[in-house]
């Protein structure tokens, strides 16, 4: 049997262990092939093993740097972790290779670019919001967990931060590595 095809079948049925085994077998049989690494990365992505996903994608790119889907996959993983410079770098590489993308890959590229624009806007909003909270704290009108509602409301209006924007910022932080900051933004959004 063909291990790559067997891996795809197992993955389709949700048998992650068997799929991973077959993809590893396919990689061992054909050292130059990139597909087993890309497919195995998808399997580990399903179970949230980001470091393995990253290692497999980087290995795939060492074998064949002309695979834009590996760059797109790395960009997707980085955007979740709010590593925006890494997202930009991988999108730039994928754009150089756009002629190799199929319709799904091109759609993914556009989707990631749109998400990146939203994340960048939220990073700007977060910086603005952080400055606002710092002003409140400096004036003694806020503390780590219990911001003064009227002061927060006043500064959010003055600095044009809507509750929806505060929620978007909080969402970015909750999916990244800053749950404490996410809590502050959620509280501010709920205050209004």
DRENPAFI-894997 format. One record per residue (C-alpha): x, y, z; residue in one letter. Coordinates in pm, whole numbers, padded with zeros to 5 digits, always signed. Example, Ala and Ser with C-alpha at 12.3 -4.5 7.8 and 13.67 -1.06 7.14 Angstrom:
# DRENPAFI-894997
+01230-00450+00780A
+01367-00106+00714S
***
This chain:
# DRENPAFI-894997
+00000+00000+00000X
+00100+00361-00048X
+00169+00513+00296X
+00083+00873+00200X
-00256+00771+00063X
-00315+00543+00364X
-00231+00834+00593X
-00485+01054+00417X
-00750+00787+00454X
-00678+00738+00824X
-00678+01116+00877X
-01012+01139+00695X
-01159+00887+00939X
-01009+01073+01235X
-00756+00805+01329X
-00477+01046+01418X
-00230+00783+01544X
-00257+00565+01233X
-00240+00869+01004X
+00072+01000+01179X
+00236+00657+01153X
+00164+00632+00780X
+00285+00986+00708X
+00608+00916+00895X
+00646+00596+00693X
+00592+00791+00370X
+00855+01048+00473X
+01106+00770+00543X
+01038+00601+00207X
+01084+00920+00003X
+01324+01159+00171X
+01267+01430-00093X
+00887+01432-00063X
+00728+01730+00110X
+00368+01607+00121X
+00415+01368+00416X
+00547+01659+00625X
+00260+01887+00525X
+00000+01618+00593X
+00161+01521+00923X
+00159+01889+01023X
-00217+01894+00961X
-00259+01592+01188X
-00062+01750+01471X
-00246+02078+01417X
-00573+01896+01488X
-00446+01794+01832X
-00282+02129+01909X
+00081+02019+01900X
+00208+02352+01767X
+00579+02289+01815X
+00562+01968+01615X
+00358+02145+01347X
+00618+02420+01326X
+00906+02173+01306X
+00739+01974+01030X
+00660+02283+00824X
+01014+02413+00860X
+01145+02070+00754X
+00914+02077+00451X
+01046+02419+00353X
+01407+02302+00387X
+01325+02022+00144X
+01135+02246-00096X
+01122+02621-00031X
+00880+02664-00324X
+00580+02535-00125X
+00360+02834-00041X
+00115+02623+00159X
+00386+02563+00421X
+00438+02939+00453X
+00061+02991+00480X
+00033+02723+00747X
+00315+02888+00945X
+00141+03226+00906X
-00187+03079+01040X
-00008+02933+01340X
+00177+03258+01409X
-00134+03475+01385X
-00301+03275+01662X
+00001+03345+01884X
+00004+03714+01778X
+00354+03684+01630X
+00273+03941+01365X
+00626+03991+01220X
+00641+03616+01159X
+00298+03627+00993X
+00415+03908+00763X
+00736+03724+00674X
+00551+03403+00584X
+00283+03589+00388X
+00553+03769+00191X
+00712+03434+00104X
+00374+03286+00005X
+00300+03591-00214X
+00628+03535-00402X
+00505+03183-00477X
+00145+03272-00557X
+00167+03108-00899X
+00198+02772-00720X
-00121+02818-00516X
-00444+02647-00600X
-00781+02817-00544X
-00800+02702-00181X
-00446+02826-00114X
-00516+03163-00273X
-00833+03196-00067X
-00631+03111+00244X
-00373+03377+00155X
-00643+03642+00123X
-00809+03530+00445X
-00483+03548+00643X
-00403+03890+00497X
-00745+04015+00605X
-00705+03866+00953X
-00357+04020+00981X
-00497+04364+00899X
-00755+04322+01175X
-00492+04201+01422X
-00264+04495+01341X
-00552+04734+01395X
-00629+04565+01727X
-00263+04591+01830X
-00283+04966+01765X
-00606+04982+01965X
-00448+04780+02245X
-00157+05024+02267X
-00403+05312+02279X
-00610+05136+02544X
-00297+05053+02746X
-00203+05423+02743X
-00555+05507+02858X
-00538+05262+03151X
-00190+05394+03240X
-00332+05749+03257X
-00613+05629+03483X
-00371+05448+03710X
-00134+05744+03724X
-00424+05966+03829X
-00524+05708+04091X
-00856+05643+03918X
-00791+05279+03829X
-00613+04971+03957X
-00523+04628+03821X
-00870+04477+03840X
-01129+04740+03921X
-01119+05030+03680X
-01341+05327+03769X
-01637+05292+03534X
-01695+05661+03466X
-01325+05731+03401X
-01287+05431+03170X
-01607+05526+02989X
-01490+05886+02951X
-01147+05793+02816X
-01286+05523+02586X
-01509+05790+02431X
-01231+06048+02418X
-00991+05802+02256X
-01261+05648+02032X
-01240+05294+02164X
-01574+05118+02136X
-01680+04826+02357X
-01664+04608+02044X
-01302+04712+01990X
-01220+04637+02353X
-01375+04291+02305X
-01176+04238+01986X
-00857+04333+02167X
-00948+04102+02457X
-01012+03821+02212X
-00664+03869+02061X
-00503+03850+02401X
-00708+03553+02521X
-00592+03348+02220X
-00236+03466+02266X
-00020+03442+02573X
-00169+03726+02780X
-00481+03617+02971X
-00425+03890+03232X
-00441+04162+02969X
-00745+03994+02812X
-00928+04023+03145X
-00868+04400+03159X
-01010+04449+02808X
-01312+04228+02876X
-01384+04422+03194X
-01359+04753+03011X
-01594+04633+02738X
-01846+04512+02996X
-01829+04841+03186X
-01995+05024+02899X
***
